[in-house]
Amino acid sequence: MNDRTPLDELRERVREAVRASPAHDLEKNLQALMGAFFDRFDLASREDLDVHRKLLDRSQAKLVALEARVAELEARKPPG
């Protein structure tokens, strides 16, 4: 059974990269390694989150306006 966490795996890969690479290649290798590591977690960027937050805020405002409009129309409806 493998009890290694994703962070343990990342730590080991960083160690391997440091041992196997000259210093000038280290940054490039670490960027690729970190990118591959975080891709596994299906993370969203801050920019994506901000865009979706704005869309959600606009949708919420439209929903509130529509609910008010429906209530107004229902209040005008004659009984029966």
Secondary structure, 3 states (H helix, E strand, C coil): CCCCCHHHHHHHHHHHHHHHCCHHHHHHHHHHHHHHHHHCCCCCCHHHHHHHHHHHHHHHHHHHHHHHHHHHHHHHCCCC
